[in-house]
């Protein structure tokens, strides 16, 4: 097995493990929510977003931290690893969001043609209150890519900057963003939210996610195998 196939196999096996674990968690949560609705005969709204988005984030962080030095140690180059990791991470997002939306579709059909009283919140409702599988799936995919991009970018910054510098940068940016929101005219934000095209907005978030992912390429192609120390 050459280094490219070995790297792909390493990352793919890890991705499959994360996808199975978090899909199982999502299915179990669905069963619990449905059981509560049937047993207590109540109608309520809840969400299933957490486990799948959490799985994407966990795979991105753990993949960069744990798989990167292993792949290099097994003979892969940094560029090979990054290319494989980007592609397989994208498939992680696609797989997670397809599974999530198939569950949503089944729940929607049970609601429409049965007596199911449990409703699941979806980001797609910001775009349309009427259920549209393709639009809802697209919105979840774009959000998934944003979560993936933020996770990979944050992890790479942590690796390259070290804990102390990363925390300084993180809290500095958070403070600036908070002040910008607090000191701005909130009525402008409200007006913008009421008139925005949500499908286009989520598409932009997906593009931003990929921009963050690709921006890590020059940061990691010559990166050391170990993270900077806590005091670096």
ABEGO torsion letter per residue (X at the ends): XBAAAAAAAAAAAAAAAAAAAAAAAAAAAAAAAAAAAAAAGBBBBBBAAAAAAAAAAAAAAAAAAAAAAAAAAAGBBAAAAAAAAAAAAAAAAAAAAAAAAAAAAAAAAAAAABABABBBBBAAAAABABBBAAAAAAAAAAAAAAAAAAAAAAAAAAAAAEAAAAAAAAAAAAAAAAAAAAABBAAAAAAAAAABBAAAAAAAAAAAAAAAAAAAAAAAAABBABBBBAAX
